[in-house]
């Protein structure tokens, strides 16, 4: 059972380049949309979804801080 996926206890490294942080943000937004869809389909809430949301907030803050507050946030549509 060594291959069971688990949340990383380490938040995203915000010292990465601006482009990497934006890329990580886009990935996390996709993960959130998938997690919410699965939660709704199964009628269950996964604690990992909160971790994804927390990472999005941190990454978005880092992107916005580096962009003089222009508000870069990938658009997504939750089901």
N, CA, C and O atoms as CSV, one atom per row, in Angstrom:
chain,resi,resn,atom,element,x,y,z
A,1,UNK,N,N,0.808,-1.201,0.000
A,1,UNK,CA,C,0.000,0.000,0.000
A,1,UNK,C,C,0.848,1.260,0.000
A,1,UNK,O,O,0.409,2.295,0.501
A,2,UNK,N,N,2.027,1.196,-0.540
A,2,UNK,CA,C,2.906,2.360,-0.585
A,2,UNK,C,C,2.495,3.366,-1.651
A,2,UNK,O,O,2.985,4.495,-1.655
A,3,UNK,N,N,1.602,2.972,-2.554
A,3,UNK,CA,C,1.228,3.843,-3.663
A,3,UNK,C,C,-0.056,4.621,-3.424
A,3,UNK,O,O,-0.634,5.150,-4.372
A,4,UNK,N,N,-0.517,4.703,-2.180
A,4,UNK,CA,C,-1.735,5.440,-1.889
A,4,UNK,C,C,-1.437,6.934,-1.975
A,4,UNK,O,O,-0.565,7.431,-1.263
A,5,UNK,N,N,-2.160,7.663,-2.849
A,5,UNK,CA,C,-1.919,9.102,-2.959
A,5,UNK,C,C,-2.303,9.823,-1.668
A,5,UNK,O,O,-3.308,9.501,-1.035
A,6,UNK,N,N,-1.500,10.785,-1.301
A,6,UNK,CA,C,-1.775,11.568,-0.105
A,6,UNK,C,C,-1.460,13.034,-0.381
A,6,UNK,O,O,-0.696,13.365,-1.288
A,7,UNK,N,N,-2.060,13.890,0.413
A,7,UNK,CA,C,-1.766,15.316,0.298
A,7,UNK,C,C,-0.330,15.573,0.723
A,7,UNK,O,O,0.197,14.927,1.629
A,8,UNK,N,N,0.275,16.512,0.059
A,8,UNK,CA,C,1.608,16.915,0.461
A,8,UNK,C,C,1.499,17.811,1.692
A,8,UNK,O,O,0.731,18.773,1.685
A,9,UNK,N,N,2.247,17.511,2.737
A,9,UNK,CA,C,2.209,18.372,3.925
A,9,UNK,C,C,2.938,19.695,3.700
A,9,UNK,O,O,2.858,20.607,4.523
A,10,UNK,N,N,3.645,19.786,2.582
A,10,UNK,CA,C,4.424,20.985,2.279
A,10,UNK,C,C,3.659,21.866,1.296
A,10,UNK,O,O,3.309,21.408,0.209
A,11,UNK,N,N,3.393,23.125,1.657
A,11,UNK,CA,C,2.708,24.013,0.712
A,11,UNK,C,C,3.602,24.340,-0.478
A,11,UNK,O,O,4.810,24.109,-0.428
A,12,UNK,N,N,3.017,24.874,-1.548
A,12,UNK,CA,C,3.824,25.222,-2.724
A,12,UNK,C,C,4.947,26.193,-2.368
A,12,UNK,O,O,4.781,27.081,-1.531
A,13,UNK,N,N,6.080,26.005,-3.016
A,13,UNK,CA,C,7.240,26.872,-2.810
A,13,UNK,C,C,7.011,28.191,-3.533
A,13,UNK,O,O,7.007,28.236,-4.763
A,14,UNK,N,N,6.823,29.252,-2.781
A,14,UNK,CA,C,6.510,30.553,-3.373
A,14,UNK,C,C,7.750,31.317,-3.809
A,14,UNK,O,O,7.653,32.470,-4.229
A,15,UNK,N,N,8.913,30.683,-3.713
A,15,UNK,CA,C,10.129,31.358,-4.174
A,15,UNK,C,C,10.436,31.003,-5.629
A,15,UNK,O,O,11.439,31.453,-6.183
A,16,UNK,N,N,9.579,30.205,-6.238
A,16,UNK,CA,C,9.746,29.848,-7.644
A,16,UNK,C,C,9.531,31.090,-8.512
A,16,UNK,O,O,9.087,32.131,-8.027
A,17,UNK,N,N,9.849,30.966,-9.783
A,17,UNK,CA,C,9.641,32.081,-10.699
A,17,UNK,C,C,8.153,32.392,-10.832
A,17,UNK,O,O,7.296,31.556,-10.544
A,18,UNK,N,N,7.874,33.591,-11.266
A,18,UNK,CA,C,6.490,34.052,-11.456
A,18,UNK,C,C,5.740,33.113,-12.400
A,18,UNK,O,O,4.580,32.784,-12.154
A,19,UNK,N,N,6.388,32.687,-13.462
A,19,UNK,CA,C,5.732,31.808,-14.434
A,19,UNK,C,C,5.419,30.436,-13.830
A,19,UNK,O,O,4.358,29.872,-14.097
A,20,UNK,N,N,6.324,29.902,-13.027
A,20,UNK,CA,C,6.083,28.613,-12.372
A,20,UNK,C,C,4.912,28.734,-11.404
A,20,UNK,O,O,4.043,27.863,-11.370
A,21,UNK,N,N,4.883,29.798,-10.624
A,21,UNK,CA,C,3.787,30.000,-9.671
A,21,UNK,C,C,2.460,30.094,-10.416
A,21,UNK,O,O,1.468,29.514,-9.975
A,22,UNK,N,N,2.422,30.812,-11.534
A,22,UNK,CA,C,1.187,30.906,-12.321
A,22,UNK,C,C,0.778,29.537,-12.854
A,22,UNK,O,O,-0.408,29.207,-12.888
A,23,UNK,N,N,1.756,28.749,-13.268
A,23,UNK,CA,C,1.470,27.406,-13.771
A,23,UNK,C,C,0.915,26.514,-12.652
A,23,UNK,O,O,-0.057,25.787,-12.857
A,24,UNK,N,N,1.534,26.576,-11.476
A,24,UNK,CA,C,1.051,25.801,-10.339
A,24,UNK,C,C,-0.362,26.226,-9.944
A,24,UNK,O,O,-1.189,25.391,-9.578
A,25,UNK,N,N,-0.629,27.510,-10.020
A,25,UNK,CA,C,-1.966,28.019,-9.714
A,25,UNK,C,C,-2.997,27.438,-10.676
A,25,UNK,O,O,-4.074,27.016,-10.254
A,26,UNK,N,N,-2.677,27.416,-11.948
A,26,UNK,CA,C,-3.605,26.858,-12.937
A,26,UNK,C,C,-3.865,25.373,-12.671
A,26,UNK,O,O,-4.995,24.908,-12.817
A,27,UNK,N,N,-2.836,24.635,-12.286
A,27,UNK,CA,C,-2.997,23.214,-11.970
A,27,UNK,C,C,-3.911,23.034,-10.762
A,27,UNK,O,O,-4.805,22.189,-10.777
A,28,UNK,N,N,-3.689,23.820,-9.727
A,28,UNK,CA,C,-4.508,23.707,-8.518
A,28,UNK,C,C,-5.965,24.064,-8.801
A,28,UNK,O,O,-6.870,23.449,-8.237
A,29,UNK,N,N,-6.202,25.044,-9.660
A,29,UNK,CA,C,-7.579,25.414,-10.013
A,29,UNK,C,C,-8.255,24.248,-10.730
A,29,UNK,O,O,-9.426,23.966,-10.476
A,30,UNK,N,N,-7.538,23.572,-11.619
A,30,UNK,CA,C,-8.086,22.384,-12.288
A,30,UNK,C,C,-8.393,21.292,-11.276
A,30,UNK,O,O,-9.434,20.640,-11.359
A,31,UNK,N,N,-7.498,21.092,-10.330
A,31,UNK,CA,C,-7.715,20.075,-9.292
A,31,UNK,C,C,-8.943,20.400,-8.454
A,31,UNK,O,O,-9.706,19.505,-8.092
A,32,UNK,N,N,-9.134,21.672,-8.147
A,32,UNK,CA,C,-10.294,22.072,-7.364
A,32,UNK,C,C,-11.581,21.760,-8.103
A,32,UNK,O,O,-12.523,21.226,-7.517
A,33,UNK,N,N,-11.627,22.086,-9.377
A,33,UNK,CA,C,-12.827,21.813,-10.164
A,33,UNK,C,C,-13.131,20.313,-10.172
A,33,UNK,O,O,-14.287,19.913,-10.036
A,34,UNK,N,N,-12.098,19.489,-10.329
A,34,UNK,CA,C,-12.281,18.035,-10.325
A,34,UNK,C,C,-12.738,17.548,-8.956
A,34,UNK,O,O,-13.652,16.729,-8.859
A,35,UNK,N,N,-12.108,18.046,-7.907
A,35,UNK,CA,C,-12.464,17.624,-6.547
A,35,UNK,C,C,-13.915,17.972,-6.229
A,35,UNK,O,O,-14.638,17.156,-5.658
A,36,UNK,N,N,-14.337,19.164,-6.590
A,36,UNK,CA,C,-15.715,19.582,-6.314
A,36,UNK,C,C,-16.699,18.721,-7.104
A,36,UNK,O,O,-17.745,18.334,-6.585
A,37,UNK,N,N,-16.365,18.425,-8.351
A,37,UNK,CA,C,-17.239,17.575,-9.165
A,37,UNK,C,C,-17.396,16.193,-8.526
A,37,UNK,O,O,-18.507,15.672,-8.425
A,38,UNK,N,N,-16.276,15.605,-8.096
A,38,UNK,CA,C,-16.325,14.279,-7.478
A,38,UNK,C,C,-17.103,14.318,-6.165
A,38,UNK,O,O,-17.892,13.419,-5.874
A,39,UNK,N,N,-16.873,15.364,-5.380
A,39,UNK,CA,C,-17.608,15.492,-4.118
A,39,UNK,C,C,-19.115,15.542,-4.363
A,39,UNK,O,O,-19.887,14.890,-3.660
A,40,UNK,N,N,-19.520,16.311,-5.351
A,40,UNK,CA,C,-20.954,16.420,-5.645
A,40,UNK,C,C,-21.519,15.101,-6.164
A,40,UNK,O,O,-22.623,14.705,-5.790
A,41,UNK,N,N,-20.769,14.430,-7.016
A,41,UNK,CA,C,-21.236,13.145,-7.554
A,41,UNK,C,C,-21.395,12.093,-6.456
A,41,UNK,O,O,-22.337,11.301,-6.482
A,42,UNK,N,N,-20.492,12.087,-5.514
A,42,UNK,CA,C,-20.496,11.056,-4.466
A,42,UNK,C,C,-21.203,11.491,-3.194
A,42,UNK,O,O,-21.430,10.676,-2.300
A,43,UNK,N,N,-21.552,12.773,-3.106
A,43,UNK,CA,C,-22.211,13.266,-1.903
A,43,UNK,C,C,-21.331,13.179,-0.667
A,43,UNK,O,O,-21.800,12.867,0.428
A,44,UNK,N,N,-20.064,13.456,-0.857
A,44,UNK,CA,C,-19.085,13.359,0.223
A,44,UNK,C,C,-18.130,14.544,0.121
A,44,UNK,O,O,-17.887,15.061,-0.970
A,45,UNK,N,N,-17.598,14.965,1.243
A,45,UNK,CA,C,-16.628,16.051,1.254
A,45,UNK,C,C,-15.269,15.467,1.638
A,45,UNK,O,O,-15.139,14.782,2.653
A,46,UNK,N,N,-14.269,15.746,0.820
A,46,UNK,CA,C,-12.916,15.281,1.078
A,46,UNK,C,C,-12.119,16.389,1.762
A,46,UNK,O,O,-12.147,17.528,1.296
A,47,UNK,N,N,-11.411,16.094,2.848
A,47,UNK,CA,C,-10.597,17.112,3.507
A,47,UNK,C,C,-9.500,17.662,2.599
A,47,UNK,O,O,-9.041,18.790,2.777
A,48,UNK,N,N,-9.086,16.859,1.629
A,48,UNK,CA,C,-8.040,17.295,0.712
A,48,UNK,C,C,-8.461,18.515,-0.099
A,48,UNK,O,O,-7.617,19.305,-0.521
A,49,UNK,N,N,-9.765,18.670,-0.318
A,49,UNK,CA,C,-10.256,19.819,-1.081
A,49,UNK,C,C,-9.884,21.121,-0.378
A,49,UNK,O,O,-9.566,22.114,-1.032
A,50,UNK,N,N,-9.925,21.117,0.943
A,50,UNK,CA,C,-9.529,22.310,1.703
A,50,UNK,C,C,-8.055,22.626,1.500
A,50,UNK,O,O,-7.666,23.793,1.473
A,51,UNK,N,N,-7.241,21.598,1.358
A,51,UNK,CA,C,-5.812,21.800,1.106
A,51,UNK,C,C,-5.625,22.461,-0.262
A,51,UNK,O,O,-4.810,23.372,-0.409
A,52,UNK,N,N,-6.380,22.000,-1.255
A,52,UNK,CA,C,-6.303,22.591,-2.592
A,52,UNK,C,C,-6.697,24.058,-2.530
A,52,UNK,O,O,-6.025,24.907,-3.116
A,53,UNK,N,N,-7.779,24.361,-1.826
A,53,UNK,CA,C,-8.232,25.750,-1.705
A,53,UNK,C,C,-7.167,26.599,-1.029
A,53,UNK,O,O,-6.889,27.715,-1.467
A,54,UNK,N,N,-6.575,26.080,0.027
A,54,UNK,CA,C,-5.522,26.814,0.732
A,54,UNK,C,C,-4.345,27.105,-0.195
A,54,UNK,O,O,-3.808,28.212,-0.192
A,55,UNK,N,N,-3.946,26.107,-0.990
A,55,UNK,CA,C,-2.840,26.307,-1.932
A,55,UNK,C,C,-3.191,27.352,-2.984
A,55,UNK,O,O,-2.343,28.159,-3.364
A,56,UNK,N,N,-4.437,27.342,-3.458
A,56,UNK,CA,C,-4.867,28.337,-4.449
A,56,UNK,C,C,-4.766,29.739,-3.867
A,56,UNK,O,O,-4.282,30.655,-4.532
A,57,UNK,N,N,-5.214,29.907,-2.648
A,57,UNK,CA,C,-5.156,31.227,-1.998
A,57,UNK,C,C,-3.712,31.700,-1.890
A,57,UNK,O,O,-3.405,32.847,-2.213
A,58,UNK,N,N,-2.821,30.811,-1.433
A,58,UNK,CA,C,-1.411,31.194,-1.291
A,58,UNK,C,C,-0.777,31.527,-2.637
A,58,UNK,O,O,-0.081,32.534,-2.770
A,59,UNK,N,N,-1.020,30.678,-3.635
A,59,UNK,CA,C,-0.436,30.908,-4.959
A,59,UNK,C,C,-1.003,32.175,-5.591
A,59,UNK,O,O,-0.262,32.960,-6.184
A,60,UNK,N,N,-2.298,32.374,-5.467
A,60,UNK,CA,C,-2.920,33.564,-6.039
A,60,UNK,C,C,-2.370,34.829,-5.385
A,60,UNK,O,O,-2.112,35.824,-6.062
A,61,UNK,N,N,-2.196,34.786,-4.082
A,61,UNK,CA,C,-1.630,35.937,-3.378
A,61,UNK,C,C,-0.213,36.224,-3.881
A,61,UNK,O,O,0.154,37.381,-4.086
A,62,UNK,N,N,0.576,35.171,-4.079
A,62,UNK,CA,C,1.945,35.345,-4.567
A,62,UNK,C,C,1.952,35.932,-5.975
A,62,UNK,O,O,2.757,36.813,-6.274
A,63,UNK,N,N,1.074,35.455,-6.828
A,63,UNK,CA,C,0.991,35.983,-8.197
A,63,UNK,C,C,0.569,37.438,-8.166
A,63,UNK,O,O,1.160,38.269,-8.855
A,64,UNK,N,N,-0.439,37.755,-7.382
A,64,UNK,CA,C,-0.935,39.130,-7.334
A,64,UNK,C,C,0.075,40.076,-6.710
A,64,UNK,O,O,0.186,41.224,-7.142
A,65,UNK,N,N,0.811,39.624,-5.706
A,65,UNK,CA,C,1.839,40.463,-5.088
A,65,UNK,C,C,2.921,40.827,-6.096
A,65,UNK,O,O,3.445,41.941,-6.079
A,66,UNK,N,N,3.258,39.875,-6.980
A,66,UNK,CA,C,4.303,40.117,-7.966
A,66,UNK,C,C,3.798,40.889,-9.179
A,66,UNK,O,O,4.600,41.376,-9.976
A,67,UNK,N,N,2.488,41.006,-9.328
A,67,UNK,CA,C,1.946,41.678,-10.508
A,67,UNK,C,C,1.368,43.044,-10.153
A,67,UNK,O,O,0.530,43.579,-10.879
A,68,UNK,N,N,1.816,43.599,-9.041
A,68,UNK,CA,C,1.331,44.895,-8.578
A,68,UNK,C,C,-0.179,44.904,-8.363
A,68,UNK,O,O,-0.845,45.916,-8.580
A,69,UNK,N,N,-0.709,43.756,-7.934
A,69,UNK,CA,C,-2.117,43.682,-7.582
A,69,UNK,C,C,-3.079,43.692,-8.744
A,69,UNK,O,O,-4.250,44.028,-8.567
A,70,UNK,N,N,-2.619,43.331,-9.936
A,70,UNK,CA,C,-3.503,43.353,-11.092
A,70,UNK,C,C,-4.561,42.258,-11.029
A,70,UNK,O,O,-5.515,42.289,-11.807
A,71,UNK,N,N,-4.421,41.312,-10.144
A,71,UNK,CA,C,-5.443,40.301,-9.963
A,71,UNK,C,C,-5.414,39.201,-11.000
A,71,UNK,O,O,-6.394,39.005,-11.719
A,72,UNK,N,N,-4.313,38.480,-11.093
A,72,UNK,CA,C,-4.220,37.370,-12.019
A,72,UNK,C,C,-4.807,36.139,-11.332
A,72,UNK,O,O,-4.263,35.669,-10.332
A,73,UNK,N,N,-5.883,35.631,-11.847
A,73,UNK,CA,C,-6.492,34.421,-11.313
A,73,UNK,C,C,-7.092,33.679,-12.485
A,73,UNK,O,O,-7.939,34.226,-13.192
A,74,UNK,N,N,-6.666,32.428,-12.711
A,74,UNK,CA,C,-7.241,31.684,-13.831
A,74,UNK,C,C,-8.751,31.567,-13.654
A,74,UNK,O,O,-9.245,31.389,-12.540
A,75,UNK,N,N,-9.463,31.667,-14.744
A,75,UNK,CA,C,-10.905,31.519,-14.694
A,75,UNK,C,C,-11.243,30.045,-14.659
A,75,UNK,O,O,-10.607,29.235,-15.332
A,76,UNK,N,N,-12.244,29.702,-13.874
A,76,UNK,CA,C,-12.707,28.332,-13.838
A,76,UNK,C,C,-14.183,28.328,-13.520
A,76,UNK,O,O,-14.711,29.263,-12.917
A,77,UNK,N,N,-14.833,27.271,-13.930
A,77,UNK,CA,C,-16.268,27.143,-13.748
A,77,UNK,C,C,-16.521,25.868,-12.965
A,77,UNK,O,O,-16.355,24.764,-13.482
A,78,UNK,N,N,-16.924,26.030,-11.715
A,78,UNK,CA,C,-17.244,24.859,-10.920
A,78,UNK,C,C,-18.635,24.390,-11.265
A,78,UNK,O,O,-19.539,25.202,-11.462
A,79,UNK,N,N,-18.816,23.073,-11.340
A,79,UNK,CA,C,-20.135,22.537,-11.686
A,79,UNK,C,C,-21.175,22.854,-10.639
A,79,UNK,O,O,-22.335,22.470,-10.786
